[in-house]
């Protein structure tokens, strides 16, 4: 019987997670091999993974994967390096929040893809344009989410620190940051997932490499198998990076998990 918030064992979690993928691939196989969906619109799993193997062994697809990972990591790190300090300042100091929050709240609703024509005009179609798109798509989200985390520090802890003689700088570095650090790390993990959506959008236009470029080429050839395999690769890489991020967070902040 299901009970709200009741934890499950590690083994049960792995089994249930694997069970979903098994059911998904089984449904995909039934839909394609059973003739319910035309192969022009959806290739079967055997063909999809066969063509994926050929992409890696014959067409050096590993290079496209590496290029895409580099773009995501580069743009995301640039965004985090600027956004985390700004978010901490907004969360800790109310005048900074009053100054920046209206613009941050405005900017985070702007779709990153709408900047593509401008970014091509400003930076061309090279790597700078793609990094800037990921930066724009990530930076404002990180700033606002980090500021909310830092700003939710318990007031009684701050008052206790003042009573013990701490100054404003010590309040931030000794009280607010240690308490907020695990949630800041989780915020970065979540936004990293969003960064993957922006890099594919960036690679669909004016790109000569990357997973998005391969998907666009496959669309011109009407090869749904290659398109699905490219999307599958993005999901696998994203899942691996998510688990790595989570593992690092658990080692750095074991008390929060």
C-alpha positions in Angstrom: 0.0 0.0 0.0 1.3 3.4 -0.9 1.9 5.8 2.0 2.7 9.5 1.6 6.4 10.3 2.0 7.3 6.8 3.1 10.9 6.1 1.8 11.8 3.1 -0.3 15.0 1.0 -0.1 17.8 1.6 -2.6 17.1 -1.8 -4.2 13.4 -1.0 -4.6 14.2 2.4 -6.1 16.6 0.8 -8.7 14.0 -1.9 -9.5 11.2 0.6 -10.0 13.3 3.0 -12.1 14.4 0.1 -14.3 10.9 -1.2 -14.6 9.7 2.0 -16.1 12.3 1.9 -18.8 11.5 -1.7 -19.6 7.8 -0.9 -19.9 8.7 2.1 -22.1 10.8 0.1 -24.5 8.3 -2.7 -24.6 5.5 -0.3 -25.6 7.8 1.2 -28.2 8.5 -2.2 -29.7 4.8 -3.2 -29.7 3.9 0.1 -31.4 6.5 -0.3 -34.2 6.9 -4.0 -34.7 3.2 -4.4 -34.4 2.6 -2.0 -37.3 0.6 0.5 -35.2 2.9 3.3 -36.2 4.4 3.7 -39.7 8.2 3.4 -39.8 8.5 6.8 -41.5 7.2 8.5 -38.4 8.8 6.2 -35.7 11.5 3.7 -36.3 11.6 0.5 -34.1 14.1 0.3 -31.2 16.4 -2.3 -33.0 16.9 0.0 -36.0 17.3 3.0 -33.8 20.1 1.5 -31.7 21.7 -0.1 -34.8 21.9 3.3 -36.5 23.2 4.7 -33.3 26.0 2.2 -33.2 26.9 3.1 -36.8 27.0 6.8 -35.9 29.6 6.1 -33.2 31.7 3.6 -35.2 31.5 5.1 -38.7 30.7 8.8 -38.4 32.6 9.8 -35.3 29.5 10.8 -33.4 31.5 10.8 -30.2 33.0 14.1 -31.3 29.5 15.7 -31.6 28.7 14.4 -28.1 31.9 15.9 -26.7 31.3 19.2 -28.4 27.8 19.4 -27.0 28.9 18.5 -23.4 31.6 21.2 -23.6 29.1 23.8 -24.6 26.7 22.9 -21.8 29.4 22.9 -19.2 31.0 26.1 -20.5 27.8 28.1 -20.6 26.5 26.7 -17.4 29.7 27.5 -15.5 29.8 31.0 -16.8 26.2 31.5 -15.6 26.9 30.0 -12.2 30.1 32.0 -11.6 28.1 35.2 -12.0 24.7 34.1 -10.7 25.6 32.5 -7.4 27.4 35.5 -5.9 24.5 37.8 -7.1 21.9 35.5 -5.7 23.7 35.3 -2.3 23.9 39.2 -2.2 20.2 39.5 -3.1 19.2 36.9 -0.5 21.4 38.4 2.3 20.9 42.1 1.7 17.5 43.6 1.2 18.6 46.8 -0.6 20.5 44.6 -3.2 17.3 42.6 -3.6 15.2 45.7 -4.1 17.6 46.9 -6.7 18.0 43.7 -8.7 14.8 41.7 -8.3 12.6 43.7 -10.7 15.0 43.2 -13.5 15.8 39.6 -12.7 12.1 38.8 -12.5 11.6 40.5 -15.8 14.5 38.9 -17.6 13.8 35.3 -16.5 10.6 35.3 -18.5 12.4 36.2 -21.7 12.7 33.0 -23.8 16.4 32.4 -24.5 15.6 31.2 -28.0 14.3 34.7 -28.9 17.9 36.0 -28.5 19.3 33.7 -31.2 19.0 36.3 -34.1 20.6 38.9 -31.9 23.4 36.6 -30.7 24.1 35.6 -34.3 24.4 39.3 -35.2 26.6 40.0 -32.1 28.8 36.9 -32.0 28.3 35.1 -35.3 27.5 31.4 -35.4 30.6 30.2 -33.6 31.0 28.9 -30.1 30.5 32.3 -28.4 26.9 32.4 -29.7 26.1 29.0 -28.2 27.8 29.7 -24.9 25.9 33.0 -24.6 22.6 31.4 -25.3 23.1 28.8 -22.5 24.3 31.7 -20.2 21.2 33.8 -20.9 18.9 30.8 -20.4 20.5 29.8 -17.0 21.8 32.9 -15.3 18.6 34.6 -14.3 17.0 31.4 -13.0 20.0 30.7 -10.8 20.1 34.2 -9.4 16.5 34.2 -8.3 16.5 30.6 -7.0 19.7 31.2 -5.0 18.4 34.4 -3.5 15.3 32.7 -2.4 17.3 29.9 -0.7 19.7 32.3 1.1 16.8 34.7 2.0 14.9 31.8 3.7 17.5 31.5 6.5 15.9 31.2 9.9 15.7 34.6 11.6 16.4 33.1 15.0 19.8 31.8 13.9 20.7 35.2 12.6 19.6 36.9 15.9 21.6 34.3 17.9 24.7 35.0 15.9 24.3 38.7 16.5 23.9 38.0 20.2 27.2 36.1 20.1 29.0 39.1 18.6 29.0 38.3 14.9 29.1 41.1 12.4 27.3 41.3 9.1 30.0 39.6 7.1 30.2 36.7 9.6 26.4 36.3 9.5 26.6 35.7 5.8 29.7 33.5 5.8 29.1 31.6 9.0 25.3 31.3 9.3 23.6 31.9 6.0 25.9 30.2 3.5 26.5 27.0 5.5 22.8 26.5 5.9 21.9 27.4 2.3 24.8 25.5 0.6 23.0 22.2 0.1 20.0 23.8 -1.5 22.2 26.0 -3.6 23.9 22.9 -4.9 20.5 21.3 -5.7 19.5 24.5 -7.5 22.5 24.2 -9.7 21.7 20.6 -10.4 18.2 21.5 -11.5 19.3 24.4 -13.7 21.9 22.2 -15.4 19.1 20.2 -16.8 17.6 23.3 -18.3 20.9 24.2 -19.9 20.7 21.0 -22.0 17.5 22.3 -23.6 19.2 25.5 -24.5 22.2 23.9 -26.1 20.1 21.8 -28.5 18.2 24.9 -29.6 21.6 26.7 -30.2 22.9 23.8 -32.2 19.8 23.6 -34.5 20.8 26.9 -36.1 24.1 27.7 -37.8 26.0 24.8 -36.3 28.4 22.3 -37.9 28.8 19.9 -35.0 27.0 18.7 -31.9 24.0 16.5 -31.1 21.5 19.2 -32.2 23.3 19.5 -35.5 23.0 15.7 -36.1 19.3 15.8 -35.2 18.7 18.6 -37.7 20.6 16.7 -40.5 18.5 13.6 -39.7 15.3 15.7 -40.1 16.3 16.6 -43.6 16.8 12.9 -44.4 13.5 12.0 -42.7 15.5 9.5 -40.6 13.5 9.3 -37.4 15.8 6.6 -36.0 18.8 9.0 -35.9 16.7 11.8 -34.4 15.4 9.5 -31.7 18.8 8.2 -31.0 20.2 11.8 -30.7 17.4 12.6 -28.2 18.1 9.4 -26.3 21.8 10.3 -26.1 20.9 13.7 -24.5 18.7 12.0 -22.0 21.4 9.5 -21.0 24.1 12.1 -20.7 21.7 14.3 -18.7 20.8 11.4 -16.4 24.5 10.6 -15.8 25.4 14.2 -15.1 22.4 14.5 -12.7 23.5 11.4 -10.7 27.1 12.7 -10.6 25.9 16.1 -9.3 23.6 14.3 -6.7 26.5 12.0 -5.6 28.8 15.0 -5.2 26.2 16.9 -3.2 25.6 13.9 -0.9 29.3 13.7 -0.2 29.7 17.5 0.4 26.5 17.9 2.5 25.6 14.5 4.0 23.5 16.0 6.7 21.0 17.4 4.1 20.1 14.0 2.6 
